[in-house]
Amino acid sequence: MVILQVDFDYKGGYDEDMFKECENLAKSIACEPGFMWKIWTQNKEKNTSGGIYAFKSKDDAQKYIKMHLSRLEKSGLASNFRYEIFETNEKLSAITNFPPKS
């Protein structure tokens, strides 16, 4: 598993407005190859948004980010993209309660 961290300047709405603007986007993201999960992030004070994603492989994350940044740029709602891909240490993560237990 790899983690993809993305953030960008955001010109859309937040909270419920973001939900309305991005619901179809979320459904599309959920179908991407190698996608596992995403936590959506927002910072109203800084007008930024983004997310923390998990993908099965670095290759899946790299293919996704290339497509996703282009899609966001075309939407006109986002600019000034920043991203990083991290490998995970699953043994240490298990000690600190990942994955979360229900």
All heavy atoms as an XYZ file, in Angstrom:
831
protein
N       0.840     -1.180      0.000
C       0.000      0.000      0.000
C       0.883      1.240      0.000
O       1.902      1.280      0.671
C      -0.904      0.003      1.240
C      -1.750      1.247      1.357
S      -2.947      1.245      2.721
C      -1.897      1.203      4.137
N       0.467      2.254     -0.766
C       1.130      3.556     -0.742
C       0.093      4.619     -0.410
O      -1.109      4.437     -0.639
C       1.837      3.913     -2.068
C       2.939      2.919     -2.388
C       0.856      4.033     -3.205
N       0.579      5.726      0.140
C      -0.273      6.861      0.485
C       0.046      7.995     -0.477
O       1.212      8.315     -0.707
C      -0.028      7.311      1.940
C      -0.357      6.189      2.920
C      -0.812      8.588      2.266
C      -1.794      5.725      2.907
N      -0.979      8.588     -1.024
C      -0.863      9.760     -1.878
C      -1.463     10.932     -1.116
O      -2.623     10.884     -0.697
C      -1.622      9.542     -3.187
C      -1.811     10.758     -4.087
C      -0.476     11.307     -4.575
C      -2.727     10.411     -5.260
N      -0.667     11.957     -0.905
C      -1.131     13.168     -0.229
C      -1.233     14.276     -1.265
O      -0.268     14.556     -1.974
C      -0.144     13.558      0.859
C      -0.474     14.832      1.579
C       0.611     15.181      2.589
O       1.169     14.312      3.241
N       0.901     16.454      2.701
N      -2.406     14.894     -1.371
C      -2.654     15.931     -2.372
C      -3.281     17.143     -1.689
O      -4.156     16.993     -0.836
C      -3.645     15.432     -3.458
C      -3.955     16.522     -4.460
C      -3.123     14.194     -4.150
N      -2.821     18.338     -2.053
C      -3.555     19.539     -1.673
C      -3.379     20.595     -2.747
O      -2.476     20.512     -3.574
C      -3.166     20.043     -0.280
C      -1.785     20.634     -0.224
O      -0.808     19.909     -0.450
O      -1.673     21.844      0.037
N      -4.295     21.558     -2.747
C      -4.308     22.576     -3.796
C      -5.152     23.749     -3.333
O      -5.948     23.633     -2.396
C      -4.872     22.001     -5.107
C      -6.115     21.174     -4.935
C      -7.367     21.761     -4.839
C      -6.023     19.791     -4.853
C      -8.514     20.994     -4.677
C      -7.158     19.004     -4.699
C      -8.402     19.616     -4.602
N      -4.967     24.882     -3.991
C      -5.821     26.038     -3.752
C      -7.190     25.716     -4.327
O      -7.298     25.205     -5.454
C      -5.235     27.285     -4.418
C      -3.882     27.676     -3.833
O      -3.552     27.232     -2.708
O      -3.160     28.420     -4.499
N      -8.236     25.997     -3.543
C      -9.580     25.560     -3.917
C     -10.525     26.756     -3.996
O     -10.582     27.570     -3.075
C     -10.073     24.549     -2.886
C     -11.414     23.942     -3.197
C     -11.596     23.166     -4.327
C     -12.492     24.136     -2.355
C     -12.822     22.597     -4.618
C     -13.727     23.571     -2.636
C     -13.888     22.805     -3.763
O     -15.096     22.243     -4.051
N     -11.273     26.843     -5.089
C     -12.190     27.957     -5.321
C     -13.651     27.562     -5.151
O     -14.532     28.368     -5.439
C     -11.960     28.516     -6.727
C     -10.567     29.049     -6.948
C     -10.363     29.459     -8.392
C      -8.934     29.853     -8.639
N      -8.194     28.908     -9.435
N     -13.893     26.347     -4.712
C     -15.274     25.881     -4.565
C     -15.810     26.116     -3.174
O     -15.227     26.832     -2.367
N     -16.926     25.497     -2.891
C     -17.549     25.608     -1.575
C     -16.980     24.569     -0.618
O     -16.196     23.701     -1.005
N     -17.389     24.662      0.630
C     -16.928     23.740      1.658
C     -18.123     23.051      2.314
O     -19.269     23.440      2.112
C     -16.080     24.479      2.698
C     -14.769     24.953      2.120
C     -14.632     26.223      1.586
C     -13.685     24.093      2.050
C     -13.432     26.635      1.020
C     -12.487     24.494      1.484
C     -12.362     25.765      0.973
O     -11.187     26.159      0.404
N     -17.823     22.025      3.078
C     -18.834     21.270      3.812
C     -19.915     20.764      2.853
O     -19.612     20.045      1.918
C     -19.406     22.098      4.969
C     -18.324     22.519      5.954
O     -17.450     21.683      6.270
O     -18.337     23.687      6.388
N     -21.175     21.137      3.060
C     -22.278     20.639      2.244
C     -22.144     21.084      0.781
O     -22.460     20.332     -0.140
C     -23.626     21.086      2.815
C     -24.830     20.471      2.132
C     -24.919     18.949      2.229
O     -24.413     18.370      3.209
O     -25.485     18.332      1.299
N     -21.663     22.312      0.566
C     -21.461     22.778     -0.816
C     -20.428     21.913     -1.533
O     -20.600     21.568     -2.700
C     -21.024     24.243     -0.837
C     -22.139     25.194     -0.435
O     -23.320     24.832     -0.598
O     -21.818     26.297      0.055
N     -19.345     21.561     -0.829
C     -18.327     20.697     -1.431
C     -18.930     19.334     -1.757
O     -18.654     18.772     -2.807
C     -17.112     20.530     -0.519
C     -16.012     19.669     -1.136
S     -14.628     19.338     -0.031
C     -13.711     20.864     -0.215
N     -19.754     18.827     -0.838
C     -20.395     17.542     -1.097
C     -21.194     17.601     -2.397
O     -21.075     16.720     -3.257
C     -21.300     17.130      0.067
C     -22.006     15.831     -0.187
C     -21.362     14.624      0.048
C     -23.290     15.811     -0.711
C     -21.992     13.412     -0.215
C     -23.930     14.605     -0.981
C     -23.281     13.414     -0.735
N     -21.992     18.646     -2.560
C     -22.810     18.772     -3.770
C     -21.937     18.904     -5.022
O     -22.244     18.324     -6.059
C     -23.739     19.973     -3.651
C     -24.839     19.782     -2.626
C     -25.644     21.051     -2.457
C     -26.663     20.901     -1.329
N     -27.336     22.179     -1.045
N     -20.853     19.679     -4.918
C     -19.967     19.897     -6.060
C     -19.164     18.648     -6.424
O     -18.814     18.447     -7.587
C     -18.986     21.032     -5.765
C     -19.633     22.388     -5.652
C     -18.700     23.458     -5.074
O     -17.563     23.135     -4.677
O     -19.130     24.626     -5.029
N     -18.857     17.820     -5.425
C     -17.885     16.738     -5.631
C     -18.440     15.325     -5.500
O     -17.681     14.356     -5.589
C     -16.721     16.918     -4.652
S     -15.809     18.453     -4.902
N     -19.729     15.177     -5.301
C     -20.294     13.836     -5.116
C     -19.994     12.930     -6.308
O     -19.558     11.786     -6.142
C     -21.799     13.916     -4.869
C     -22.419     12.551     -4.624
C     -23.901     12.612     -4.340
O     -24.539     13.669     -4.549
O     -24.437     11.579     -3.911
N     -20.201     13.410     -7.516
C     -19.920     12.584     -8.697
C     -18.427     12.312     -8.839
O     -18.025     11.226     -9.255
C     -20.479     13.228     -9.958
C     -21.990     13.134    -10.023
O     -22.595     12.240     -9.443
N     -22.610     14.082    -10.704
N     -17.606     13.295     -8.481
C     -16.156     13.100     -8.493
C     -15.777     11.984     -7.527
O     -14.970     11.112     -7.852
C     -15.443     14.398     -8.129
C     -13.931     14.331     -8.012
C     -13.282     13.919     -9.327
C     -13.399     15.686     -7.543
N     -16.361     11.997     -6.339
C     -16.069     10.958     -5.348
C     -16.435      9.569     -5.886
O     -15.678      8.606     -5.706
C     -16.818     11.238     -4.046
N     -17.553      9.476     -6.551
C     -17.973      8.195     -7.123
C     -16.996      7.724     -8.196
O     -16.686      6.540     -8.290
C     -19.384      8.307     -7.685
C     -20.435      8.461     -6.602
C     -21.813      8.691     -7.180
C     -22.837      8.900     -6.066
N     -24.172      9.198     -6.607
N     -16.473      8.670     -8.975
C     -15.492      8.337     -9.996
C     -14.175      7.875     -9.363
O     -13.582      6.883     -9.793
C     -15.250      9.561    -10.891
O     -14.186      9.334    -11.771
N     -13.716      8.596     -8.348
C     -12.469      8.235     -7.660
C     -12.558      6.818     -7.106
O     -11.611      6.041     -7.192
C     -12.155      9.251     -6.545
C     -11.784     10.606     -7.161
C     -11.036      8.749     -5.635
C     -11.718     11.748     -6.150
N     -13.700      6.466     -6.553
C     -13.884      5.148     -5.937
C     -13.716      4.005     -6.929
O     -13.487      2.861     -6.527
C     -15.254      5.072     -5.268
N     -13.793      4.302     -8.216
C     -13.687      3.266     -9.252
C     -12.310      3.204     -9.904
O     -12.106      2.405    -10.827
C     -14.739      3.513    -10.331
S     -16.431      3.381     -9.732
N     -11.368      4.012     -9.469
C     -10.053      4.050    -10.103
C      -9.260      2.766     -9.825
O      -9.347      2.209     -8.723
C      -9.256      5.251     -9.605
C      -9.784      6.577    -10.121
C      -9.687      6.711    -11.625
O      -8.694      6.265    -12.230
O     -10.627      7.290    -12.210
N      -8.464      2.311    -10.788
C      -7.648      1.106    -10.589
C      -6.702      1.255     -9.391
O      -6.029      2.281     -9.247
C      -6.847      0.995    -11.890
C      -7.655      1.748    -12.904
C      -8.314      2.863    -12.140
N      -6.703      0.271     -8.525
C      -5.810      0.244     -7.377
C      -6.234      1.109     -6.212
O      -5.599      1.096     -5.159
N      -7.326      1.874     -6.350
C      -7.800      2.742     -5.287
C      -8.323      1.913     -4.118
O      -9.043      0.943     -4.313
C      -8.912      3.657     -5.816
C      -9.561      4.498     -4.756
C      -8.959      5.669     -4.338
C     -10.759      4.122     -4.191
C      -9.554      6.452     -3.357
C     -11.368      4.889     -3.216
C     -10.761      6.063     -2.804
N      -7.962      2.337     -2.889
C      -8.448      1.652     -1.697
C      -9.388      2.547     -0.884
O     -10.475      2.132     -0.524
C      -7.267      1.193     -0.847
C      -6.378      0.187     -1.573
S      -4.835     -0.181     -0.711
C      -5.464     -1.083      0.698
N      -8.934      3.766     -0.546
C      -9.762      4.709      0.204
C      -9.197      6.119      0.095
O      -8.073      6.312     -0.342
C      -9.912      4.303      1.675
C      -8.636      4.007      2.415
C      -8.093      2.767      2.669
C      -7.720      4.959      3.008
N      -6.907      2.904      3.361
C      -6.659      4.237      3.599
C      -7.693      6.346      3.099
C      -5.601      4.850      4.247
C      -6.631      6.963      3.757
C      -5.610      6.203      4.327
N     -10.026      7.087      0.498
C      -9.613      8.493      0.511
C     -10.229      9.190      1.705
O     -11.399      8.969      2.028
C     -10.072      9.215     -0.765
C      -9.740     10.709     -0.740
C     -10.249     11.455     -1.956
C      -9.865     12.939     -1.823
N     -10.342     13.745     -2.938
N      -9.459     10.061      2.338
C      -9.960     11.002      3.331
C      -9.928     12.369      2.662
O      -8.870     12.812      2.195
C      -9.093     11.001      4.602
C      -9.130      9.622      5.260
C      -9.553     12.097      5.560
C      -8.140      9.460      6.393
N     -11.063     13.025      2.573
C     -11.150     14.352      1.964
C     -10.731     15.401      2.992
O     -11.153     15.345      4.140
C     -12.585     14.623      1.516
C     -13.002     13.759      0.368
C     -13.218     12.407      0.401
C     -13.242     14.170     -0.967
N     -13.576     11.956     -0.843
C     -13.609     13.027     -1.698
C     -13.199     15.397     -1.611
C     -13.917     13.077     -3.045
C     -13.514     15.441     -2.952
C     -13.866     14.301     -3.665
N      -9.912     16.364      2.573
C      -9.443     17.411      3.482
C      -9.876     18.781      2.970
O     -10.058     18.984      1.767
C      -7.913     17.378      3.623
O      -7.309     17.552      2.337
C      -7.447     16.052      4.231
N     -10.056     19.706      3.906
C     -10.405     21.081      3.562
C      -9.892     22.018      4.640
O      -9.831     21.656      5.809
C     -11.915     21.249      3.386
C     -12.721     20.926      4.639
C     -14.219     21.031      4.410
O     -14.723     20.746      3.341
N     -14.934     21.467      5.432
N      -9.483     23.208      4.223
C      -9.055     24.249      5.148
C      -9.663     25.558      4.645
O      -9.140     26.187      3.724
C      -7.532     24.342      5.212
C      -7.054     25.324      6.249
O      -7.639     26.390      6.433
N      -5.975     24.980      6.923
N     -10.790     25.932      5.233
C     -11.529     27.115      4.786
C     -10.706     28.389      4.953
O     -10.793     29.294      4.120
C     -12.829     27.242      5.566
C     -13.785     26.091      5.360
C     -14.995     26.261      6.255
C     -15.592     24.928      6.563
N     -16.658     25.010      7.548
N      -9.926     28.473      6.030
C      -9.153     29.679      6.296
C      -8.077     29.922      5.243
O      -7.766     31.053      4.905
C      -8.513     29.628      7.685
C      -9.507     29.693      8.839
C     -10.219     28.371      9.103
O      -9.656     27.287      8.783
O     -11.363     28.419      9.609
N      -7.494     28.857      4.720
C      -6.433     28.972      3.718
C      -6.944     28.754      2.295
O      -6.179     28.822      1.340
C      -5.323     27.963      4.012
C      -4.561     28.279      5.278
C      -3.401     27.319      5.450
C      -2.583     27.669      6.676
N      -1.422     26.787      6.800
N      -8.252     28.458      2.155
C      -8.854     28.163      0.851
C      -8.107     27.043      0.139
O      -7.744     27.153     -1.037
C      -8.917     29.413     -0.029
C      -9.909     30.414      0.503
O     -10.994     30.047      0.925
N      -9.531     31.671      0.508
N      -7.869     25.958      0.874
C      -7.232     24.785      0.287
C      -8.106     23.561      0.518
O      -8.956     23.530      1.409
C      -5.830     24.523      0.868
O      -5.940     24.293      2.270
C      -4.885     25.689      0.608
N      -7.867     22.575     -0.308
C      -8.565     21.301     -0.206
C      -7.629     20.226     -0.718
O      -6.556     20.516     -1.235
C      -9.850     21.336     -1.030
O     -10.589     20.158     -0.844
N      -8.036     18.976     -0.583
C      -7.226     17.883     -1.081
C      -7.660     16.575     -0.471
O      -8.833     16.372     -0.179
N      -6.682     15.701     -0.255
C      -7.022     14.412      0.315
C      -5.814     13.552      0.606
O      -4.707     13.817      0.143
N      -6.078     12.538      1.402
C      -5.118     11.485      1.708
C      -5.718     10.212      1.122
O      -6.830      9.827      1.469
C      -4.916     11.310      3.231
C      -4.594     12.642      3.916
C      -3.866     10.239      3.507
C      -3.301     13.276      3.509
N      -4.993      9.601      0.197
C      -5.475      8.427     -0.523
C      -4.605      7.221     -0.207
O      -3.408      7.370      0.027
C      -5.340      8.622     -2.035
C      -6.002      9.806     -2.659
C      -5.527     11.095     -2.457
C      -7.075      9.624     -3.526
C      -6.124     12.190     -3.089
C      -7.665     10.705     -4.172
C      -7.191     11.987     -3.940
O      -7.766     13.051     -4.577
N      -5.192      6.049     -0.315
C      -4.421      4.804     -0.283
C      -4.636      4.088     -1.619
O      -5.765      3.974     -2.109
C      -4.862      3.912      0.860
N      -3.517      3.657     -2.204
C      -3.536      2.868     -3.435
C      -2.762      1.581     -3.212
O      -1.864      1.522     -2.363
C      -2.902      3.645     -4.596
C      -3.800      4.698     -5.173
C      -3.784      5.988     -4.677
C      -4.670      4.388     -6.211
C      -4.616      6.964     -5.203
C      -5.507      5.359     -6.744
C      -5.476      6.650     -6.236
N      -3.073      0.574     -3.984
C      -2.405     -0.715     -3.850
C      -0.939     -0.653     -4.243
O      -0.127     -1.400     -3.707
C      -3.135     -1.780     -4.675
C      -4.499     -2.108     -4.112
C      -5.214     -3.154     -4.945
C      -6.593     -3.439     -4.365
N      -7.345     -4.374     -5.200
N      -0.591      0.246     -5.182
C       0.801      0.317     -5.630
C       1.183      1.753     -5.990
O       0.313      2.597     -6.251
C       1.016     -0.577     -6.857
O       0.399     -0.012     -7.996
N       2.481      1.987     -6.049
C       2.988      3.296     -6.457
C       2.585      3.590     -7.894
O       2.234      4.724     -8.236
C       4.511      3.339     -6.291
C       5.113      4.685     -6.533
C       6.595      4.683     -6.213
C       7.184      6.069     -6.389
N       8.621      6.094     -6.042
N       2.616      2.583     -8.745
C       2.221      2.752    -10.140
C       0.766      3.207    -10.237
O       0.448      4.114    -11.010
C       2.438      1.441    -10.902
C       2.178      1.586    -12.385
O       2.800      2.464    -13.022
O       1.338      0.816    -12.910
N      -0.129      2.600     -9.447
C      -1.540      3.012     -9.440
C      -1.663      4.476     -9.020
O      -2.404      5.245     -9.630
C      -2.365      2.154     -8.473
C      -2.562      0.730     -8.943
O      -2.611      0.492    -10.170
O      -2.673     -0.155     -8.073
N      -0.940      4.874     -7.977
C      -1.002      6.252     -7.483
C      -0.469      7.235     -8.519
O      -1.048      8.308     -8.725
C      -0.224      6.371     -6.175
N       0.621      6.887     -9.186
C       1.202      7.778    -10.195
C       0.271      7.956    -11.391
O       0.117      9.069    -11.900
C       2.563      7.240    -10.646
C       3.619      7.392     -9.583
C       4.915      6.693     -9.942
O       4.924      5.640    -10.568
N       6.026      7.283     -9.521
N      -0.355      6.881    -11.834
C      -1.296      6.982    -12.948
C      -2.501      7.834    -12.555
O      -2.973      8.671    -13.322
C      -1.755      5.591    -13.388
C      -0.694      4.818    -14.128
C      -1.170      3.430    -14.470
C      -0.055      2.624    -15.135
N      -0.454      1.235    -15.352
N      -2.980      7.624    -11.344
C      -4.135      8.374    -10.867
C      -3.825      9.869    -10.766
O      -4.602     10.704    -11.245
C      -4.595      7.855     -9.494
C      -5.657      8.738     -8.912
C      -6.974      8.654     -9.348
C      -5.351      9.708     -7.965
C      -7.949      9.496     -8.857
C      -6.319     10.554     -7.467
C      -7.610     10.437     -7.913
O      -8.569     11.289     -7.429
N      -2.713     10.244    -10.159
C      -2.428     11.657     -9.924
C      -2.274     12.402    -11.244
O      -2.723     13.545    -11.380
C      -1.220     11.859     -8.979
C      -1.192     13.306     -8.465
C       0.084     11.523     -9.628
C      -2.348     13.697     -7.605
N      -1.683     11.777    -12.239
C      -1.534     12.420    -13.548
C      -2.910     12.759    -14.122
O      -3.152     13.877    -14.582
C      -0.755     11.509    -14.489
C      -0.515     12.100    -15.847
C       0.301     11.171    -16.723
C       0.503     11.758    -18.107
N       1.216     10.847    -18.989
N      -3.817     11.801    -14.089
C      -5.156     12.007    -14.612
C      -5.932     13.004    -13.743
O      -6.577     13.921    -14.237
C      -5.896     10.656    -14.661
C      -7.352     10.733    -15.118
S      -8.579     11.226    -13.867
C      -8.374      9.990    -12.608
N      -5.850     12.864    -12.437
C      -6.661     13.656    -11.512
C      -6.271     15.138    -11.545
O      -7.152     16.005    -11.551
C      -6.526     13.087    -10.102
C      -7.458     13.698     -9.111
N      -8.826     13.750     -9.293
C      -7.224     14.285     -7.913
C      -9.386     14.336     -8.249
N      -8.435     14.674     -7.408
N      -4.993     15.444    -11.568
C      -4.586     16.845    -11.600
C      -5.065     17.529    -12.872
O      -5.510     18.680    -12.842
C      -3.079     16.979    -11.432
C      -2.516     16.553    -10.077
C      -1.025     16.843     -9.998
C      -3.251     17.185     -8.915
N      -5.014     16.829    -13.981
C      -5.524     17.378    -15.238
C      -7.026     17.642    -15.129
O      -7.517     18.699    -15.530
C      -5.228     16.411    -16.382
O      -5.824     16.854    -17.567
N      -7.742     16.694    -14.554
C      -9.191     16.830    -14.398
C      -9.535     18.012    -13.495
O     -10.423     18.801    -13.798
C      -9.743     15.519    -13.842
C     -11.169     15.572    -13.381
C     -11.730     14.229    -13.016
N     -11.025     13.542    -11.963
C     -11.324     12.305    -11.568
N     -12.295     11.639    -12.155
N     -10.659     11.725    -10.608
N      -8.822     18.155    -12.377
C      -9.094     19.262    -11.461
C      -8.787     20.612    -12.099
O      -9.535     21.576    -11.925
C      -8.289     19.101    -10.171
C      -8.754     18.014     -9.216
C      -7.773     17.880     -8.064
C     -10.155     18.308     -8.696
N      -7.686     20.670    -12.812
C      -7.301     21.920    -13.469
C      -8.375     22.350    -14.471
O      -8.747     23.518    -14.539
C      -5.958     21.738    -14.162
C      -5.321     23.022    -14.603
C      -3.900     22.777    -15.065
O      -3.707     22.033    -16.057
O      -2.986     23.320    -14.433
N      -8.889     21.407    -15.239
C      -9.936     21.708    -16.228
C     -11.235     22.165    -15.565
O     -12.003     22.911    -16.160
C     -10.200     20.483    -17.100
C      -9.082     20.181    -18.072
C      -9.352     18.914    -18.850
C      -8.157     18.556    -19.705
N      -8.318     17.268    -20.378
N     -11.483     21.743    -14.320
C     -12.717     22.119    -13.625
C     -12.759     23.605    -13.282
O     -13.824     24.175    -13.088
C     -12.871     21.302    -12.338
O     -12.018     21.825    -11.306
N     -11.578     24.231    -13.179
C     -11.519     25.640    -12.793
C     -11.653     25.881    -11.306
O     -11.568     27.011    -10.844
N     -11.867     24.823    -10.519
C     -12.029     24.971     -9.067
C     -10.714     24.850     -8.307
O     -10.667     25.172     -7.125
C     -13.001     23.913     -8.530
C     -14.449     24.042     -8.961
C     -15.257     22.843     -8.465
C     -15.049     25.344     -8.466
N      -9.655     24.389     -8.964
C      -8.416     24.088     -8.249
C      -7.207     24.575     -9.033
O      -7.210     24.602    -10.260
C      -8.315     22.585     -8.009
N      -6.157     24.950     -8.272
C      -4.895     25.369     -8.885
C      -3.769     25.172     -7.865
O      -4.023     24.862     -6.699
C      -4.966     26.834     -9.324
O      -5.182     27.666     -8.204
N      -2.539     25.384     -8.291
C      -1.375     25.305     -7.402
C      -1.308     23.950     -6.694
O      -1.303     23.864     -5.466
C      -1.375     26.458     -6.401
C      -0.023     26.622     -5.736
O       1.000     26.209     -6.272
N      -0.020     27.212     -4.557
N      -1.240     22.892     -7.473
C      -1.282     21.523     -6.949
C       0.031     21.114     -6.295
O       1.105     21.417     -6.798
C      -1.568     20.541     -8.090
C      -2.841     20.841     -8.799
C      -2.824     21.481    -10.037
C      -4.060     20.507     -8.246
C      -4.000     21.771    -10.700
C      -5.245     20.793     -8.908
C      -5.210     21.427    -10.131
N      -0.088     20.393     -5.191
C       1.054     19.801     -4.506
C       0.683     18.350     -4.186
O      -0.437     18.078     -3.768
C       1.349     20.567     -3.214
C       1.713     22.038     -3.488
C       1.610     22.909     -2.252
N       0.280     23.041     -1.689
C      -0.679     23.882     -2.118
N      -0.480     24.655     -3.164
N      -1.840     23.941     -1.514
N       1.638     17.443     -4.394
C       1.361     16.055     -4.038
C       2.654     15.336     -3.716
O       3.738     15.752     -4.112
C       0.597     15.320     -5.148
C       1.419     14.977     -6.357
C       2.070     13.751     -6.441
C       1.544     15.866     -7.409
C       2.830     13.423     -7.559
C       2.296     15.548     -8.523
C       2.934     14.327     -8.593
O       3.682     14.009     -9.688
N       2.500     14.244     -2.966
C       3.630     13.388     -2.630
C       3.108     11.975     -2.421
O       2.002     11.775     -1.914
C       4.324     13.891     -1.365
C       5.659     13.231     -1.120
C       6.523     13.984     -0.125
O       6.170     15.091      0.282
O       7.563     13.406      0.252
N       3.914     11.005     -2.838
C       3.572      9.595     -2.648
C       4.513      9.021     -1.598
O       5.727      9.215     -1.657
C       3.698      8.810     -3.968
C       2.697      9.357     -4.996
C       3.474      7.314     -3.738
C       2.855      8.779     -6.391
N       3.943      8.321     -0.613
C       4.705      7.731      0.475
C       4.524      6.220      0.500
O       3.410      5.732      0.321
C       4.210      8.261      1.839
C       4.317      9.736      2.004
C       3.257     10.570      1.694
C       5.483     10.305      2.506
C       3.345     11.941      1.859
C       5.589     11.676      2.682
C       4.517     12.498      2.352
N       5.590      5.507      0.756
C       5.470      4.086      1.062
C       5.016      3.970      2.507
O       5.199      4.896      3.298
C       6.811      3.389      0.855
C       7.255      3.419     -0.599
C       8.642      2.831     -0.807
O       9.313      2.481      0.179
O       9.044      2.738     -1.972
N       4.442      2.838      2.869
C       3.969      2.656      4.241
C       4.778      1.580      4.957
O       5.322      0.668      4.331
C       2.478      2.257      4.266
O       2.312      1.036      3.540
C       1.608      3.336      3.639
N       4.860      1.700      6.278
C       5.456      0.679      7.115
C       4.301      0.013      7.848
O       3.803      0.536      8.856
C       6.457      1.288      8.103
C       7.192      0.223      8.888
O       6.561     -0.663      9.465
N       8.503      0.302      8.908
N       3.854     -1.097      7.308
C       2.645     -1.730      7.820
C       2.807     -2.304      9.221
O       1.870     -2.293     10.012
C       2.146     -2.769      6.823
C       1.687     -2.080      5.534
C       1.096     -3.026      4.514
O       0.558     -4.074      4.899
O       1.185     -2.686      3.320
N       4.004     -2.790      9.574
C       4.209     -3.342     10.918
C       4.092     -2.258     11.978
O       3.429     -2.440     12.996
C       5.567     -4.044     11.023
C       5.618     -5.358     10.290
C       6.959     -6.029     10.495
C       7.026     -7.356      9.784
N       8.310     -8.033     10.012
N       4.728     -1.108     11.769
C       4.618     -0.015     12.733
C       3.209      0.567     12.740
O       2.675      0.908     13.800
C       5.642      1.082     12.435
C       7.086      0.727     12.758
C       8.023      1.821     12.260
C       7.281      0.495     14.250
N       2.600      0.644     11.574
C       1.234      1.166     11.487
C       0.266      0.287     12.280
O      -0.668      0.794     12.914
C       0.794      1.261     10.029
O       1.601      2.178      9.327
N       0.475     -1.016     12.271
C      -0.392     -1.921     13.029
C      -0.306     -1.640     14.530
O      -1.315     -1.692     15.244
C      -0.035     -3.368     12.732
N       0.877     -1.306     15.027
C       1.044     -0.978     16.445
C       0.262      0.273     16.806
O      -0.294      0.386     17.905
C       2.541     -0.810     16.788
C       3.269     -2.150     16.644
C       2.733     -0.244     18.198
C       4.778     -2.042     16.714
N       0.189      1.214     15.873
C      -0.503      2.475     16.147
C      -1.923      2.475     15.571
O      -2.441      3.509     15.131
C       0.306      3.677     15.613
O       0.586      3.481     14.223
C       1.608      3.823     16.391
N      -2.562      1.299     15.590
C      -3.978      1.115     15.304
C      -4.416      1.284     13.850
O      -5.511      1.725     13.573
C      -4.842      2.020     16.198
C      -4.663      1.701     17.640
O      -4.515      0.541     18.015
N      -4.640      2.723     18.479
N      -3.526      0.934     12.920
C      -3.968      0.896     11.535
C      -3.856     -0.522     11.025
O      -2.827     -1.148     11.203
C      -3.136      1.820     10.626
C      -3.738      1.897      9.262
C      -4.757      2.788      9.004
C      -3.340      1.026      8.263
C      -5.362      2.820      7.749
C      -3.945      1.053      7.012
C      -4.940      1.955      6.754
N      -4.904     -1.037     10.416
C      -6.142     -0.362     10.118
C      -7.027     -0.224     11.356
O      -6.919     -1.028     12.287
C      -6.805     -1.269      9.086
C      -6.242     -2.619      9.341
C      -4.860     -2.396      9.880
N      -7.901      0.793     11.368
C      -8.777      0.997     12.530
C      -9.678     -0.210     12.759
O     -10.088     -0.867     11.803
C      -9.622      2.209     12.147
C      -8.944      2.821     10.976
C      -8.116      1.752     10.319
N      -9.912     -0.471     14.004
C     -10.808     -1.575     14.344
C     -12.217     -1.037     14.578
O     -12.380      0.008     15.167
C     -10.292     -2.299     15.584
C      -8.985     -3.037     15.275
C      -8.110     -3.174     16.496
C      -6.789     -3.809     16.183
N      -5.877     -2.998     15.393
N     -13.197     -1.763     14.084
C     -14.596     -1.315     14.212
C     -15.090     -1.419     15.627
O     -14.748     -2.218     16.396
C     -15.495     -2.142     13.317
O     -15.076     -2.008     11.984
